[in-house]
Amino acid sequence: MTKAIIGTWGKSLAVRVPADVARLAGLTQGEAVEIEEVDGAIVIRRDEAKSAKHQQALAAAEAIMKMAKGHRLNGLSIRELINEGRPGC
């Protein structure tokens, strides 16, 4: 569990979302979120419309990856081409 410290932003309280949590949740700077109190806990949710678009994008990327399996370029698979282009690999 990641911890954060409450600060102030103008006359409001603010929580900084740690980078690793933001990355895992797919949050971006300036993104609108919903915040509510539920049984004493603070719940932050991504905007449902953006979350749905994100899920659609992930599904599309997965479909593209499945279609790409077995295709080769100059005898190399797509994975081999990607790995070949990575520095330090």
WOMOJO-V798662 format. One record per pair of residues at least 12 apart in sequence whose C-alpha atoms are under 8 Angstrom apart, sorted by the first residue. I is the first residue (numbers start at 1). J is the second residue. Records with the same first field share a line. If there is no record, write none. Layout:
I = J  J
This chain:
2 = 18  21
4 = 16  17  18
27 = 46
32 = 46  47
33 = 45  46  47
34 = 46  47
